[in-house]
């Protein structure tokens, strides 16, 4: 019997090789287990950061802080998560951004915000010491604020009023002054439409067929050109401002999302689709069959001029042609007293505005507004005649506005809802 036997070197190497493989597999298993554990912890932290960003942004509606600045805080029961909420303006829309941090991890999100009013009135018309006149198939559904002299029926071209009730809602008395828009929104509108306005950002020249998709986390891109810009076969999405000295023409071939258009005159061609802010100092024309999605804003602020000719041709400052749909806000700002026929917004038959119309002067309404109207007066042009403070065939229905709608902020109010999450 042999006590000691000679082991071949190849067998020993094989044993060592197998042992090494086993050790490596054990180390790999430990590393994978630790990686999964770390990944799970980071995932939990990231979920907490996302939730904290949402909570912080919603809680910021109750804070008071200036635009262009942020507020650093730590949420209660947040396990050491710190956050910063900042607010700024994108055109006439307030934008809020929330960034949550914990150690080296962070998450940020931003949104357009507005005012969600559960008691939105259907109509507020300024008290100019004359009654409102309702004619034809017109209908007002919701609470209204009318002049002291109230509302009465009238007759235009042989058409009287066709309904049993003048207003389908409660009636309150209005004042000689319209409710003021939020002072910051008013400042933004005046600043953007001033002759000295020049948008800040990375300037690019407009080219046919250009495609720009720019996140709101990056620097603004400013598209400019000569005095006249023709947006034909272009795709502009996000943090983009289109600026022209004279006029912007939007063709139906253009794809515009969340961008800002700034020019004295803005023409939107028949059949255009998209969502954007069009801000002008002279006139906005929306062609037939356009579909402008929420939160679109069409706004005109006329620069005050002592020698301004008042609407000799009876042309509207904002004209929305038949078959178009606007989801958002339509605004005309001009507090100067008109001489003769007032400046006005014209909304044609078969137009649907889902949102709000705010007009310092007059509104000719032939279509439908599902939401709210705030106006100095109504006006109607029929057979060469002008009917002041007459609503002829148009309808206003505040009850059909979705509860989720976040719209214009007035001076006595503050933002309280998310209009749209950004990217």
Order of alpha helices (4+ residues) and beta strands (2+ residues): alpha-beta-beta-beta-beta-beta-beta-beta-beta-beta-beta-alpha-beta-beta-beta-beta-beta-beta-beta-beta-beta-beta-beta-beta-beta-beta-beta-beta-beta-beta-beta-beta-beta
